[in-house]
């Protein structure tokens, strides 16, 4: 159940299924989907990106803190919406005091950086009050994140758009 074994490389340490909802004889993806994402849509409806790893291919863990920054003009190009979602090792939501499991275009309180980029913070500890609107609380142990893009534009479907780098905060 490690995402780096599921699908195809999608850039910056992320993977993406090659055949959402049309598994054919891709028995590995089909088996994993039964546990983790049994309701895959077709690629032209929703593109999924998964990762368990930071930019150095280290396992994401709540013992560390991370930033996921979308440069200005590089939010996922979608006609619908996008969401970045946190999962525990069993691929279910991590219960947390904020009851926050995802951040997305639906969150009107997201704060953009002065240069127009958008940073999302991942970790077990708050990144500070001024950044909490952009924080996804993580379990102390390992976790995974999914980036879902609903009604993706061609740049997502054809792979020219890449998901952002996940940086360890020093």
Phi and psi in radians as a Rosetta constraint file:
Dihedral C 1 N 2 CA 2 C 2 CIRCULARHARMONIC -1.643 0.35
Dihedral N 2 CA 2 C 2 N 3 CIRCULARHARMONIC 2.256 0.35
Dihedral C 2 N 3 CA 3 C 3 CIRCULARHARMONIC -1.138 0.35
Dihedral N 3 CA 3 C 3 N 4 CIRCULARHARMONIC -0.445 0.35
Dihedral C 3 N 4 CA 4 C 4 CIRCULARHARMONIC -1.151 0.35
Dihedral N 4 CA 4 C 4 N 5 CIRCULARHARMONIC -0.223 0.35
Dihedral C 4 N 5 CA 5 C 5 CIRCULARHARMONIC -1.701 0.35
Dihedral N 5 CA 5 C 5 N 6 CIRCULARHARMONIC -0.016 0.35
Dihedral C 5 N 6 CA 6 C 6 CIRCULARHARMONIC -1.908 0.35
Dihedral N 6 CA 6 C 6 N 7 CIRCULARHARMONIC 2.183 0.35
Dihedral C 6 N 7 CA 7 C 7 CIRCULARHARMONIC 1.409 0.35
Dihedral N 7 CA 7 C 7 N 8 CIRCULARHARMONIC -2.577 0.35
Dihedral C 7 N 8 CA 8 C 8 CIRCULARHARMONIC -2.187 0.35
Dihedral N 8 CA 8 C 8 N 9 CIRCULARHARMONIC 2.681 0.35
Dihedral C 8 N 9 CA 9 C 9 CIRCULARHARMONIC -1.003 0.35
Dihedral N 9 CA 9 C 9 N 10 CIRCULARHARMONIC 2.392 0.35
Dihedral C 9 N 10 CA 10 C 10 CIRCULARHARMONIC -2.090 0.35
Dihedral N 10 CA 10 C 10 N 11 CIRCULARHARMONIC 0.099 0.35
Dihedral C 10 N 11 CA 11 C 11 CIRCULARHARMONIC 1.790 0.35
Dihedral N 11 CA 11 C 11 N 12 CIRCULARHARMONIC 2.543 0.35
Dihedral C 11 N 12 CA 12 C 12 CIRCULARHARMONIC 0.981 0.35
Dihedral N 12 CA 12 C 12 N 13 CIRCULARHARMONIC 0.562 0.35
Dihedral C 12 N 13 CA 13 C 13 CIRCULARHARMONIC 1.516 0.35
Dihedral N 13 CA 13 C 13 N 14 CIRCULARHARMONIC 0.042 0.35
Dihedral C 13 N 14 CA 14 C 14 CIRCULARHARMONIC -1.660 0.35
Dihedral N 14 CA 14 C 14 N 15 CIRCULARHARMONIC 2.731 0.35
Dihedral C 14 N 15 CA 15 C 15 CIRCULARHARMONIC -2.144 0.35
Dihedral N 15 CA 15 C 15 N 16 CIRCULARHARMONIC 2.860 0.35
Dihedral C 15 N 16 CA 16 C 16 CIRCULARHARMONIC -2.581 0.35
Dihedral N 16 CA 16 C 16 N 17 CIRCULARHARMONIC 2.414 0.35
Dihedral C 16 N 17 CA 17 C 17 CIRCULARHARMONIC -1.116 0.35
Dihedral N 17 CA 17 C 17 N 18 CIRCULARHARMONIC 2.502 0.35
Dihedral C 17 N 18 CA 18 C 18 CIRCULARHARMONIC -1.434 0.35
Dihedral N 18 CA 18 C 18 N 19 CIRCULARHARMONIC -0.268 0.35
Dihedral C 18 N 19 CA 19 C 19 CIRCULARHARMONIC -2.523 0.35
Dihedral N 19 CA 19 C 19 N 20 CIRCULARHARMONIC 0.636 0.35
Dihedral C 19 N 20 CA 20 C 20 CIRCULARHARMONIC -0.453 0.35
Dihedral N 20 CA 20 C 20 N 21 CIRCULARHARMONIC 2.261 0.35
Dihedral C 20 N 21 CA 21 C 21 CIRCULARHARMONIC 1.030 0.35
Dihedral N 21 CA 21 C 21 N 22 CIRCULARHARMONIC 0.073 0.35
Dihedral C 21 N 22 CA 22 C 22 CIRCULARHARMONIC -2.366 0.35
Dihedral N 22 CA 22 C 22 N 23 CIRCULARHARMONIC 1.082 0.35
Dihedral C 22 N 23 CA 23 C 23 CIRCULARHARMONIC -1.135 0.35
Dihedral N 23 CA 23 C 23 N 24 CIRCULARHARMONIC -0.570 0.35
Dihedral C 23 N 24 CA 24 C 24 CIRCULARHARMONIC 0.955 0.35
Dihedral N 24 CA 24 C 24 N 25 CIRCULARHARMONIC -2.169 0.35
Dihedral C 24 N 25 CA 25 C 25 CIRCULARHARMONIC -1.751 0.35
Dihedral N 25 CA 25 C 25 N 26 CIRCULARHARMONIC 0.326 0.35
Dihedral C 25 N 26 CA 26 C 26 CIRCULARHARMONIC -1.410 0.35
Dihedral N 26 CA 26 C 26 N 27 CIRCULARHARMONIC 1.357 0.35
Dihedral C 26 N 27 CA 27 C 27 CIRCULARHARMONIC -1.203 0.35
Dihedral N 27 CA 27 C 27 N 28 CIRCULARHARMONIC -0.509 0.35
Dihedral C 27 N 28 CA 28 C 28 CIRCULARHARMONIC -1.147 0.35
Dihedral N 28 CA 28 C 28 N 29 CIRCULARHARMONIC -0.860 0.35
Dihedral C 28 N 29 CA 29 C 29 CIRCULARHARMONIC -1.125 0.35
Dihedral N 29 CA 29 C 29 N 30 CIRCULARHARMONIC -0.749 0.35
Dihedral C 29 N 30 CA 30 C 30 CIRCULARHARMONIC -1.024 0.35
Dihedral N 30 CA 30 C 30 N 31 CIRCULARHARMONIC -0.754 0.35
Dihedral C 30 N 31 CA 31 C 31 CIRCULARHARMONIC -1.151 0.35
Dihedral N 31 CA 31 C 31 N 32 CIRCULARHARMONIC -0.788 0.35
Dihedral C 31 N 32 CA 32 C 32 CIRCULARHARMONIC -1.112 0.35
Dihedral N 32 CA 32 C 32 N 33 CIRCULARHARMONIC -0.648 0.35
Dihedral C 32 N 33 CA 33 C 33 CIRCULARHARMONIC -1.132 0.35
Dihedral N 33 CA 33 C 33 N 34 CIRCULARHARMONIC -0.565 0.35
Dihedral C 33 N 34 CA 34 C 34 CIRCULARHARMONIC -1.021 0.35
Dihedral N 34 CA 34 C 34 N 35 CIRCULARHARMONIC -0.674 0.35
Dihedral C 34 N 35 CA 35 C 35 CIRCULARHARMONIC -1.485 0.35
Dihedral N 35 CA 35 C 35 N 36 CIRCULARHARMONIC -0.825 0.35
Dihedral C 35 N 36 CA 36 C 36 CIRCULARHARMONIC -1.755 0.35
Dihedral N 36 CA 36 C 36 N 37 CIRCULARHARMONIC -0.612 0.35
Dihedral C 36 N 37 CA 37 C 37 CIRCULARHARMONIC -2.624 0.35
Dihedral N 37 CA 37 C 37 N 38 CIRCULARHARMONIC 1.204 0.35
Dihedral C 37 N 38 CA 38 C 38 CIRCULARHARMONIC -1.228 0.35
Dihedral N 38 CA 38 C 38 N 39 CIRCULARHARMONIC -0.131 0.35
Dihedral C 38 N 39 CA 39 C 39 CIRCULARHARMONIC -1.971 0.35
Dihedral N 39 CA 39 C 39 N 40 CIRCULARHARMONIC 0.674 0.35
Dihedral C 39 N 40 CA 40 C 40 CIRCULARHARMONIC -0.965 0.35
Dihedral N 40 CA 40 C 40 N 41 CIRCULARHARMONIC 2.320 0.35
Dihedral C 40 N 41 CA 41 C 41 CIRCULARHARMONIC -1.543 0.35
Dihedral N 41 CA 41 C 41 N 42 CIRCULARHARMONIC 2.978 0.35
Dihedral C 41 N 42 CA 42 C 42 CIRCULARHARMONIC -1.265 0.35
Dihedral N 42 CA 42 C 42 N 43 CIRCULARHARMONIC 2.733 0.35
Dihedral C 42 N 43 CA 43 C 43 CIRCULARHARMONIC -1.005 0.35
Dihedral N 43 CA 43 C 43 N 44 CIRCULARHARMONIC -0.589 0.35
Dihedral C 43 N 44 CA 44 C 44 CIRCULARHARMONIC -1.332 0.35
Dihedral N 44 CA 44 C 44 N 45 CIRCULARHARMONIC -0.181 0.35
Dihedral C 44 N 45 CA 45 C 45 CIRCULARHARMONIC -1.697 0.35
Dihedral N 45 CA 45 C 45 N 46 CIRCULARHARMONIC -0.781 0.35
Dihedral C 45 N 46 CA 46 C 46 CIRCULARHARMONIC -2.625 0.35
Dihedral N 46 CA 46 C 46 N 47 CIRCULARHARMONIC 2.275 0.35
Dihedral C 46 N 47 CA 47 C 47 CIRCULARHARMONIC -1.902 0.35
Dihedral N 47 CA 47 C 47 N 48 CIRCULARHARMONIC 2.333 0.35
Dihedral C 47 N 48 CA 48 C 48 CIRCULARHARMONIC -1.943 0.35
Dihedral N 48 CA 48 C 48 N 49 CIRCULARHARMONIC 2.479 0.35
Dihedral C 48 N 49 CA 49 C 49 CIRCULARHARMONIC -2.230 0.35
Dihedral N 49 CA 49 C 49 N 50 CIRCULARHARMONIC 2.367 0.35
Dihedral C 49 N 50 CA 50 C 50 CIRCULARHARMONIC -2.230 0.35
Dihedral N 50 CA 50 C 50 N 51 CIRCULARHARMONIC 2.624 0.35
Dihedral C 50 N 51 CA 51 C 51 CIRCULARHARMONIC -2.780 0.35
Dihedral N 51 CA 51 C 51 N 52 CIRCULARHARMONIC 2.602 0.35
Dihedral C 51 N 52 CA 52 C 52 CIRCULARHARMONIC -1.950 0.35
Dihedral N 52 CA 52 C 52 N 53 CIRCULARHARMONIC -0.028 0.35
Dihedral C 52 N 53 CA 53 C 53 CIRCULARHARMONIC -2.190 0.35
Dihedral N 53 CA 53 C 53 N 54 CIRCULARHARMONIC 2.658 0.35
Dihedral C 53 N 54 CA 54 C 54 CIRCULARHARMONIC -1.489 0.35
Dihedral N 54 CA 54 C 54 N 55 CIRCULARHARMONIC -3.022 0.35
Dihedral C 54 N 55 CA 55 C 55 CIRCULARHARMONIC -1.144 0.35
Dihedral N 55 CA 55 C 55 N 56 CIRCULARHARMONIC -0.304 0.35
Dihedral C 55 N 56 CA 56 C 56 CIRCULARHARMONIC -1.739 0.35
Dihedral N 56 CA 56 C 56 N 57 CIRCULARHARMONIC 0.212 0.35
Dihedral C 56 N 57 CA 57 C 57 CIRCULARHARMONIC 1.148 0.35
Dihedral N 57 CA 57 C 57 N 58 CIRCULARHARMONIC 0.403 0.35
Dihedral C 57 N 58 CA 58 C 58 CIRCULARHARMONIC -1.478 0.35
Dihedral N 58 CA 58 C 58 N 59 CIRCULARHARMONIC 2.511 0.35
Dihedral C 58 N 59 CA 59 C 59 CIRCULARHARMONIC -1.019 0.35
Dihedral N 59 CA 59 C 59 N 60 CIRCULARHARMONIC 2.305 0.35
Dihedral C 59 N 60 CA 60 C 60 CIRCULARHARMONIC -1.153 0.35
Dihedral N 60 CA 60 C 60 N 61 CIRCULARHARMONIC 2.267 0.35
Dihedral C 60 N 61 CA 61 C 61 CIRCULARHARMONIC -2.517 0.35
Dihedral N 61 CA 61 C 61 N 62 CIRCULARHARMONIC 2.489 0.35
Dihedral C 61 N 62 CA 62 C 62 CIRCULARHARMONIC -1.133 0.35
Dihedral N 62 CA 62 C 62 N 63 CIRCULARHARMONIC -0.219 0.35
Dihedral C 62 N 63 CA 63 C 63 CIRCULARHARMONIC -1.227 0.35
Dihedral N 63 CA 63 C 63 N 64 CIRCULARHARMONIC -0.291 0.35
Dihedral C 63 N 64 CA 64 C 64 CIRCULARHARMONIC -1.976 0.35
Dihedral N 64 CA 64 C 64 N 65 CIRCULARHARMONIC 2.961 0.35
Dihedral C 64 N 65 CA 65 C 65 CIRCULARHARMONIC -2.108 0.35
Dihedral N 65 CA 65 C 65 N 66 CIRCULARHARMONIC 2.618 0.35
Dihedral C 65 N 66 CA 66 C 66 CIRCULARHARMONIC -2.435 0.35
Dihedral N 66 CA 66 C 66 N 67 CIRCULARHARMONIC 2.758 0.35
Dihedral C 66 N 67 CA 67 C 67 CIRCULARHARMONIC -2.153 0.35
Dihedral N 67 CA 67 C 67 N 68 CIRCULARHARMONIC 2.472 0.35
Dihedral C 67 N 68 CA 68 C 68 CIRCULARHARMONIC -2.082 0.35
Dihedral N 68 CA 68 C 68 N 69 CIRCULARHARMONIC 1.901 0.35
Dihedral C 68 N 69 CA 69 C 69 CIRCULARHARMONIC -1.997 0.35
Dihedral N 69 CA 69 C 69 N 70 CIRCULARHARMONIC 2.162 0.35
Dihedral C 69 N 70 CA 70 C 70 CIRCULARHARMONIC -1.607 0.35
Dihedral N 70 CA 70 C 70 N 71 CIRCULARHARMONIC 1.997 0.35
Dihedral C 70 N 71 CA 71 C 71 CIRCULARHARMONIC -1.031 0.35
Dihedral N 71 CA 71 C 71 N 72 CIRCULARHARMONIC 2.771 0.35
Dihedral C 71 N 72 CA 72 C 72 CIRCULARHARMONIC -0.909 0.35
Dihedral N 72 CA 72 C 72 N 73 CIRCULARHARMONIC 2.279 0.35
Dihedral C 72 N 73 CA 73 C 73 CIRCULARHARMONIC 1.382 0.35
Dihedral N 73 CA 73 C 73 N 74 CIRCULARHARMONIC 0.075 0.35
Dihedral C 73 N 74 CA 74 C 74 CIRCULARHARMONIC -2.045 0.35
Dihedral N 74 CA 74 C 74 N 75 CIRCULARHARMONIC 0.369 0.35
Dihedral C 74 N 75 CA 75 C 75 CIRCULARHARMONIC -1.079 0.35
Dihedral N 75 CA 75 C 75 N 76 CIRCULARHARMONIC 2.714 0.35
Dihedral C 75 N 76 CA 76 C 76 CIRCULARHARMONIC -0.950 0.35
Dihedral N 76 CA 76 C 76 N 77 CIRCULARHARMONIC 2.176 0.35
Dihedral C 76 N 77 CA 77 C 77 CIRCULARHARMONIC -1.350 0.35
Dihedral N 77 CA 77 C 77 N 78 CIRCULARHARMONIC 1.825 0.35
Dihedral C 77 N 78 CA 78 C 78 CIRCULARHARMONIC -2.347 0.35
Dihedral N 78 CA 78 C 78 N 79 CIRCULARHARMONIC 2.714 0.35
Dihedral C 78 N 79 CA 79 C 79 CIRCULARHARMONIC -1.603 0.35
Dihedral N 79 CA 79 C 79 N 80 CIRCULARHARMONIC -0.357 0.35
Dihedral C 79 N 80 CA 80 C 80 CIRCULARHARMONIC -1.720 0.35
Dihedral N 80 CA 80 C 80 N 81 CIRCULARHARMONIC -1.891 0.35
Dihedral C 80 N 81 CA 81 C 81 CIRCULARHARMONIC -2.588 0.35
Dihedral N 81 CA 81 C 81 N 82 CIRCULARHARMONIC 2.940 0.35
Dihedral C 81 N 82 CA 82 C 82 CIRCULARHARMONIC -2.141 0.35
Dihedral N 82 CA 82 C 82 N 83 CIRCULARHARMONIC 2.744 0.35
Dihedral C 82 N 83 CA 83 C 83 CIRCULARHARMONIC -2.556 0.35
Dihedral N 83 CA 83 C 83 N 84 CIRCULARHARMONIC 2.517 0.35
Dihedral C 83 N 84 CA 84 C 84 CIRCULARHARMONIC -1.940 0.35
Dihedral N 84 CA 84 C 84 N 85 CIRCULARHARMONIC 2.096 0.35
Dihedral C 84 N 85 CA 85 C 85 CIRCULARHARMONIC -2.150 0.35
Dihedral N 85 CA 85 C 85 N 86 CIRCULARHARMONIC 2.459 0.35
Dihedral C 85 N 86 CA 86 C 86 CIRCULARHARMONIC -1.726 0.35
Dihedral N 86 CA 86 C 86 N 87 CIRCULARHARMONIC 2.354 0.35
Dihedral C 86 N 87 CA 87 C 87 CIRCULARHARMONIC -2.311 0.35
Dihedral N 87 CA 87 C 87 N 88 CIRCULARHARMONIC 2.575 0.35
Dihedral C 87 N 88 CA 88 C 88 CIRCULARHARMONIC -1.425 0.35
Dihedral N 88 CA 88 C 88 N 89 CIRCULARHARMONIC 3.135 0.35
Dihedral C 88 N 89 CA 89 C 89 CIRCULARHARMONIC -1.078 0.35
Dihedral N 89 CA 89 C 89 N 90 CIRCULARHARMONIC -0.339 0.35
Dihedral C 89 N 90 CA 90 C 90 CIRCULARHARMONIC -1.545 0.35
Dihedral N 90 CA 90 C 90 N 91 CIRCULARHARMONIC 0.081 0.35
Dihedral C 90 N 91 CA 91 C 91 CIRCULARHARMONIC 1.111 0.35
Dihedral N 91 CA 91 C 91 N 92 CIRCULARHARMONIC 0.694 0.35
Dihedral C 91 N 92 CA 92 C 92 CIRCULARHARMONIC -2.199 0.35
Dihedral N 92 CA 92 C 92 N 93 CIRCULARHARMONIC 2.856 0.35
Dihedral C 92 N 93 CA 93 C 93 CIRCULARHARMONIC -1.030 0.35
Dihedral N 93 CA 93 C 93 N 94 CIRCULARHARMONIC 2.487 0.35
Dihedral C 93 N 94 CA 94 C 94 CIRCULARHARMONIC -1.514 0.35
Dihedral N 94 CA 94 C 94 N 95 CIRCULARHARMONIC 2.047 0.35
Dihedral C 94 N 95 CA 95 C 95 CIRCULARHARMONIC -1.129 0.35
Dihedral N 95 CA 95 C 95 N 96 CIRCULARHARMONIC 2.298 0.35
Dihedral C 95 N 96 CA 96 C 96 CIRCULARHARMONIC -2.532 0.35
Dihedral N 96 CA 96 C 96 N 97 CIRCULARHARMONIC 2.794 0.35
Dihedral C 96 N 97 CA 97 C 97 CIRCULARHARMONIC -1.056 0.35
Dihedral N 97 CA 97 C 97 N 98 CIRCULARHARMONIC -0.516 0.35
Dihedral C 97 N 98 CA 98 C 98 CIRCULARHARMONIC -1.403 0.35
Dihedral N 98 CA 98 C 98 N 99 CIRCULARHARMONIC -0.219 0.35
Dihedral C 98 N 99 CA 99 C 99 CIRCULARHARMONIC 0.931 0.35
Dihedral N 99 CA 99 C 99 N 100 CIRCULARHARMONIC 0.703 0.35
Dihedral C 99 N 100 CA 100 C 100 CIRCULARHARMONIC -1.987 0.35
Dihedral N 100 CA 100 C 100 N 101 CIRCULARHARMONIC 2.143 0.35
Dihedral C 100 N 101 CA 101 C 101 CIRCULARHARMONIC -2.086 0.35
Dihedral N 101 CA 101 C 101 N 102 CIRCULARHARMONIC -0.243 0.35
Dihedral C 101 N 102 CA 102 C 102 CIRCULARHARMONIC -2.690 0.35
Dihedral N 102 CA 102 C 102 N 103 CIRCULARHARMONIC 2.742 0.35
Dihedral C 102 N 103 CA 103 C 103 CIRCULARHARMONIC -2.210 0.35
Dihedral N 103 CA 103 C 103 N 104 CIRCULARHARMONIC 2.527 0.35
Dihedral C 103 N 104 CA 104 C 104 CIRCULARHARMONIC -2.785 0.35
Dihedral N 104 CA 104 C 104 N 105 CIRCULARHARMONIC -3.101 0.35
Dihedral C 104 N 105 CA 105 C 105 CIRCULARHARMONIC -1.065 0.35
Dihedral N 105 CA 105 C 105 N 106 CIRCULARHARMONIC -0.299 0.35
Dihedral C 105 N 106 CA 106 C 106 CIRCULARHARMONIC -1.379 0.35
Dihedral N 106 CA 106 C 106 N 107 CIRCULARHARMONIC -0.263 0.35
Dihedral C 106 N 107 CA 107 C 107 CIRCULARHARMONIC -1.471 0.35
Dihedral N 107 CA 107 C 107 N 108 CIRCULARHARMONIC 1.810 0.35
Dihedral C 107 N 108 CA 108 C 108 CIRCULARHARMONIC -1.330 0.35
Dihedral N 108 CA 108 C 108 N 109 CIRCULARHARMONIC -0.184 0.35
Dihedral C 108 N 109 CA 109 C 109 CIRCULARHARMONIC -1.614 0.35
Dihedral N 109 CA 109 C 109 N 110 CIRCULARHARMONIC 0.052 0.35
Dihedral C 109 N 110 CA 110 C 110 CIRCULARHARMONIC -1.047 0.35
Dihedral N 110 CA 110 C 110 N 111 CIRCULARHARMONIC 2.394 0.35
Dihedral C 110 N 111 CA 111 C 111 CIRCULARHARMONIC -1.870 0.35
Dihedral N 111 CA 111 C 111 N 112 CIRCULARHARMONIC 2.220 0.35
Dihedral C 111 N 112 CA 112 C 112 CIRCULARHARMONIC -1.541 0.35
Dihedral N 112 CA 112 C 112 N 113 CIRCULARHARMONIC 2.635 0.35
Dihedral C 112 N 113 CA 113 C 113 CIRCULARHARMONIC -1.261 0.35
Dihedral N 113 CA 113 C 113 N 114 CIRCULARHARMONIC 2.783 0.35
Dihedral C 113 N 114 CA 114 C 114 CIRCULARHARMONIC -0.950 0.35
Dihedral N 114 CA 114 C 114 N 115 CIRCULARHARMONIC -0.516 0.35
Dihedral C 114 N 115 CA 115 C 115 CIRCULARHARMONIC -1.477 0.35
Dihedral N 115 CA 115 C 115 N 116 CIRCULARHARMONIC 0.062 0.35
Dihedral C 115 N 116 CA 116 C 116 CIRCULARHARMONIC 1.601 0.35
Dihedral N 116 CA 116 C 116 N 117 CIRCULARHARMONIC -0.084 0.35
Dihedral C 116 N 117 CA 117 C 117 CIRCULARHARMONIC -1.358 0.35
Dihedral N 117 CA 117 C 117 N 118 CIRCULARHARMONIC 2.904 0.35
Dihedral C 117 N 118 CA 118 C 118 CIRCULARHARMONIC -2.172 0.35
Dihedral N 118 CA 118 C 118 N 119 CIRCULARHARMONIC 2.096 0.35
Dihedral C 118 N 119 CA 119 C 119 CIRCULARHARMONIC -1.877 0.35
Dihedral N 119 CA 119 C 119 N 120 CIRCULARHARMONIC 2.327 0.35
Dihedral C 119 N 120 CA 120 C 120 CIRCULARHARMONIC -1.984 0.35
Dihedral N 120 CA 120 C 120 N 121 CIRCULARHARMONIC 2.398 0.35
Dihedral C 120 N 121 CA 121 C 121 CIRCULARHARMONIC -1.866 0.35
Dihedral N 121 CA 121 C 121 N 122 CIRCULARHARMONIC 2.333 0.35
Dihedral C 121 N 122 CA 122 C 122 CIRCULARHARMONIC -2.114 0.35
Dihedral N 122 CA 122 C 122 N 123 CIRCULARHARMONIC 2.390 0.35
Dihedral C 122 N 123 CA 123 C 123 CIRCULARHARMONIC 2.772 0.35
Dihedral N 123 CA 123 C 123 N 124 CIRCULARHARMONIC 2.919 0.35
Dihedral C 123 N 124 CA 124 C 124 CIRCULARHARMONIC -1.376 0.35
Dihedral N 124 CA 124 C 124 N 125 CIRCULARHARMONIC -0.466 0.35
Dihedral C 124 N 125 CA 125 C 125 CIRCULARHARMONIC -1.808 0.35
Dihedral N 125 CA 125 C 125 N 126 CIRCULARHARMONIC 2.502 0.35
Dihedral C 125 N 126 CA 126 C 126 CIRCULARHARMONIC -0.975 0.35
Dihedral N 126 CA 126 C 126 N 127 CIRCULARHARMONIC 2.450 0.35
Dihedral C 126 N 127 CA 127 C 127 CIRCULARHARMONIC -1.389 0.35
Dihedral N 127 CA 127 C 127 N 128 CIRCULARHARMONIC 0.049 0.35
Dihedral C 127 N 128 CA 128 C 128 CIRCULARHARMONIC 2.029 0.35
Dihedral N 128 CA 128 C 128 N 129 CIRCULARHARMONIC 2.586 0.35
Dihedral C 128 N 129 CA 129 C 129 CIRCULARHARMONIC -0.917 0.35
Dihedral N 129 CA 129 C 129 N 130 CIRCULARHARMONIC -0.703 0.35
Dihedral C 129 N 130 CA 130 C 130 CIRCULARHARMONIC -1.216 0.35
Dihedral N 130 CA 130 C 130 N 131 CIRCULARHARMONIC -0.259 0.35
Dihedral C 130 N 131 CA 131 C 131 CIRCULARHARMONIC -1.943 0.35
Dihedral N 131 CA 131 C 131 N 132 CIRCULARHARMONIC -0.027 0.35
Dihedral C 131 N 132 CA 132 C 132 CIRCULARHARMONIC -1.102 0.35
Dihedral N 132 CA 132 C 132 N 133 CIRCULARHARMONIC -0.431 0.35
Dihedral C 132 N 133 CA 133 C 133 CIRCULARHARMONIC -1.139 0.35
Dihedral N 133 CA 133 C 133 N 134 CIRCULARHARMONIC -0.357 0.35
Dihedral C 133 N 134 CA 134 C 134 CIRCULARHARMONIC -1.930 0.35
Dihedral N 134 CA 134 C 134 N 135 CIRCULARHARMONIC 0.361 0.35
Dihedral C 134 N 135 CA 135 C 135 CIRCULARHARMONIC -1.835 0.35
Dihedral N 135 CA 135 C 135 N 136 CIRCULARHARMONIC 2.286 0.35
Dihedral C 135 N 136 CA 136 C 136 CIRCULARHARMONIC -1.842 0.35
Dihedral N 136 CA 136 C 136 N 137 CIRCULARHARMONIC 1.920 0.35
Dihedral C 136 N 137 CA 137 C 137 CIRCULARHARMONIC -1.137 0.35
Dihedral N 137 CA 137 C 137 N 138 CIRCULARHARMONIC 2.374 0.35
Dihedral C 137 N 138 CA 138 C 138 CIRCULARHARMONIC -1.975 0.35
Dihedral N 138 CA 138 C 138 N 139 CIRCULARHARMONIC 2.704 0.35
Dihedral C 138 N 139 CA 139 C 139 CIRCULARHARMONIC -1.162 0.35
Dihedral N 139 CA 139 C 139 N 140 CIRCULARHARMONIC 2.870 0.35
Dihedral C 139 N 140 CA 140 C 140 CIRCULARHARMONIC -1.104 0.35
Dihedral N 140 CA 140 C 140 N 141 CIRCULARHARMONIC -0.632 0.35
Dihedral C 140 N 141 CA 141 C 141 CIRCULARHARMONIC -1.518 0.35
Dihedral N 141 CA 141 C 141 N 142 CIRCULARHARMONIC -2.674 0.35
Dihedral C 141 N 142 CA 142 C 142 CIRCULARHARMONIC -1.193 0.35
Dihedral N 142 CA 142 C 142 N 143 CIRCULARHARMONIC 2.668 0.35
Dihedral C 142 N 143 CA 143 C 143 CIRCULARHARMONIC -2.656 0.35
Dihedral N 143 CA 143 C 143 N 144 CIRCULARHARMONIC 2.938 0.35
Dihedral C 143 N 144 CA 144 C 144 CIRCULARHARMONIC -2.237 0.35
Dihedral N 144 CA 144 C 144 N 145 CIRCULARHARMONIC 2.749 0.35
Dihedral C 144 N 145 CA 145 C 145 CIRCULARHARMONIC -2.250 0.35
Dihedral N 145 CA 145 C 145 N 146 CIRCULARHARMONIC 2.588 0.35
Dihedral C 145 N 146 CA 146 C 146 CIRCULARHARMONIC -2.110 0.35
Dihedral N 146 CA 146 C 146 N 147 CIRCULARHARMONIC 2.445 0.35
Dihedral C 146 N 147 CA 147 C 147 CIRCULARHARMONIC -1.985 0.35
Dihedral N 147 CA 147 C 147 N 148 CIRCULARHARMONIC 2.025 0.35
Dihedral C 147 N 148 CA 148 C 148 CIRCULARHARMONIC -1.834 0.35
Dihedral N 148 CA 148 C 148 N 149 CIRCULARHARMONIC 2.366 0.35
Dihedral C 148 N 149 CA 149 C 149 CIRCULARHARMONIC -2.181 0.35
Dihedral N 149 CA 149 C 149 N 150 CIRCULARHARMONIC 1.974 0.35
Dihedral C 149 N 150 CA 150 C 150 CIRCULARHARMONIC -1.674 0.35
Dihedral N 150 CA 150 C 150 N 151 CIRCULARHARMONIC 2.237 0.35
Dihedral C 150 N 151 CA 151 C 151 CIRCULARHARMONIC 1.003 0.35
Dihedral N 151 CA 151 C 151 N 152 CIRCULARHARMONIC 1.064 0.35
Dihedral C 151 N 152 CA 152 C 152 CIRCULARHARMONIC -1.218 0.35
Dihedral N 152 CA 152 C 152 N 153 CIRCULARHARMONIC 2.547 0.35
Dihedral C 152 N 153 CA 153 C 153 CIRCULARHARMONIC -1.264 0.35
Dihedral N 153 CA 153 C 153 N 154 CIRCULARHARMONIC 2.938 0.35
Dihedral C 153 N 154 CA 154 C 154 CIRCULARHARMONIC -0.951 0.35
Dihedral N 154 CA 154 C 154 N 155 CIRCULARHARMONIC -0.665 0.35
Dihedral C 154 N 155 CA 155 C 155 CIRCULARHARMONIC -1.062 0.35
Dihedral N 155 CA 155 C 155 N 156 CIRCULARHARMONIC -0.517 0.35
Dihedral C 155 N 156 CA 156 C 156 CIRCULARHARMONIC -1.370 0.35
Dihedral N 156 CA 156 C 156 N 157 CIRCULARHARMONIC -0.856 0.35
Dihedral C 156 N 157 CA 157 C 157 CIRCULARHARMONIC -1.076 0.35
Dihedral N 157 CA 157 C 157 N 158 CIRCULARHARMONIC -0.710 0.35
Dihedral C 157 N 158 CA 158 C 158 CIRCULARHARMONIC -1.531 0.35
Dihedral N 158 CA 158 C 158 N 159 CIRCULARHARMONIC -0.044 0.35
Dihedral C 158 N 159 CA 159 C 159 CIRCULARHARMONIC 1.510 0.35
Dihedral N 159 CA 159 C 159 N 160 CIRCULARHARMONIC 0.102 0.35
Dihedral C 159 N 160 CA 160 C 160 CIRCULARHARMONIC -1.317 0.35
Dihedral N 160 CA 160 C 160 N 161 CIRCULARHARMONIC -0.497 0.35
Dihedral C 160 N 161 CA 161 C 161 CIRCULARHARMONIC -1.506 0.35
Dihedral N 161 CA 161 C 161 N 162 CIRCULARHARMONIC 2.360 0.35
Dihedral C 161 N 162 CA 162 C 162 CIRCULARHARMONIC -2.033 0.35
Dihedral N 162 CA 162 C 162 N 163 CIRCULARHARMONIC 2.505 0.35
Dihedral C 162 N 163 CA 163 C 163 CIRCULARHARMONIC -1.155 0.35
Dihedral N 163 CA 163 C 163 N 164 CIRCULARHARMONIC 2.752 0.35
Dihedral C 163 N 164 CA 164 C 164 CIRCULARHARMONIC -1.275 0.35
Dihedral N 164 CA 164 C 164 N 165 CIRCULARHARMONIC 2.819 0.35
Dihedral C 164 N 165 CA 165 C 165 CIRCULARHARMONIC -1.252 0.35
Dihedral N 165 CA 165 C 165 N 166 CIRCULARHARMONIC 2.507 0.35
Dihedral C 165 N 166 CA 166 C 166 CIRCULARHARMONIC -1.844 0.35
Dihedral N 166 CA 166 C 166 N 167 CIRCULARHARMONIC 1.933 0.35
Dihedral C 166 N 167 CA 167 C 167 CIRCULARHARMONIC -1.744 0.35
Dihedral N 167 CA 167 C 167 N 168 CIRCULARHARMONIC 2.392 0.35
Dihedral C 167 N 168 CA 168 C 168 CIRCULARHARMONIC -1.308 0.35
Dihedral N 168 CA 168 C 168 N 169 CIRCULARHARMONIC 2.320 0.35
Dihedral C 168 N 169 CA 169 C 169 CIRCULARHARMONIC -1.419 0.35
Dihedral N 169 CA 169 C 169 N 170 CIRCULARHARMONIC 2.238 0.35
